[in-house]
Amino acid sequence: MKIDDLLLLAQVHKAGSLSEASRQLDLPKATLSRRLTALETSVGARLFVPGASRLTLTELGEQLAERAARHHDDIAETRDWLSSREATPQGRLRVAVPAEFAMLVLSESLSRFVRRYPRVELEIDTTPRRVDLFNEPYDVAVRVGPVDEPDLVARRFMLLERGLYASPVYLQARPAPQTPADLAAHDFVVMTQAKEANKRRLQNGSQTVDIDLKGPLEANSIGLVLALTRAGGGIGSFPFGMVAADLEAGTLVHVLPEWSYEPLPVHLLTASRRLMPAKTRAFIDHLFETAPEWARSGLPGLPAGYGRSG
C-alpha cells in the first residue's frame, strides 16, 4: 500500500468526484483512477461502491479516507512549518571565528545581528584551530588568510591591507624610519606565527623588499600585539581599519605609509551552498551589509597623509 495513494483517496473523497479531484490535483483522471484501483488491490477490498451513479465510498473506503485526511492535514501543517522556518531566520547558529578578529573587527556587526534577528541564538566559538564544517556542528567559519580546502564554499569577505605602526612614545626614542632599510635598526612587536616565517615582504607598487622581524616582544595574540605596540614596545603590523581609532587619537603613527604587506584575505566558509538554512543565509548577508567601509574597499579610508610620521 502506497501512502501517496491513501492521500489521493482522501482528496477524492473531499472533492466529491474524480473529475473535480483531477482538476484540483492537476492529475489526469485516468491516472487518478488507475492509482485508486491499485489501492483497492493492495487493500484487498472494494473502496468504492460499483455501479453507483456518483462517486460513493464503501464503509471501509470512508474509514480509510477519514484516516488519510488527518495525515494529509498534518503533512500540510508540516509543510507550512517548514516554509515558515525557511522564511524566518531562527534557531542556534554556531560560528567559528578568530578571537581577536571577532573583538576588533566584528563585535559591532555581531551585536547588530542578534538585534536584527531575535529568534536566532548566535554562538561564537573562538577556537584557534580549523574546525571541520562537515563533521562538526558549525554553520559558518571565518578564516583569516588563504583557504586550501577545495571542498568548502569560500566567499571572499574582506581584504585586509596591512601597514606598519608605532606609538609616539617609541618614535621619540628611535628616529622614524624613512626607508625599509632603516627598519633593521628598529624593534618589532612580533606575532608568533609571523616570526616563524622569518621574513616578511613589504611592497610599494612594483617595488618589494624583504624585512627581518625581530624584537624582544612576541605574542600569539594580535590584540596583545596591538596593546604592546601602543605602549611603545616596538613597530607592529595591523590592518589599516583595525588601528583607525588609534590614528585619529594619536596613540599610533603610520610608519612608512607608502609600504605595506601583501593584503590578507578573509573568507566566510560553509560546507555547501545548497539547502542553506535561512539563519545561515541571513548571517552571511548581514556580515556583508555591515562590513566596515575600510574592509569593503581594501583601503584605509583615511585622508591622504593621515597619521604619517615625519
BELKAPE-V83793 format. One record per helix or strand. SS is the DSSP state (A for helix, B for strand). FROM is the first residue (numbers start at 0). TO is the last residue. If there is no record, write none. Layout:
BEGIN
SS:FROM:TO ; SS:FROM:TO
END
This chain:
BEGIN
A:2:14 ; A:17:24 ; A:28:42 ; B:47:47 ; B:56:56 ; A:58:86 ; B:90:95 ; A:98:115 ; B:119:124 ; B:139:143 ; B:152:159 ; B:161:165 ; A:167:172 ; A:179:184 ; B:187:190 ; A:191:195 ; B:198:203 ; B:206:211 ; B:216:218 ; A:221:229 ; B:234:238 ; A:239:248 ; B:252:254 ; B:259:260 ; B:263:269 ; A:277:289 ; A:292:296 ; B:307:307
END
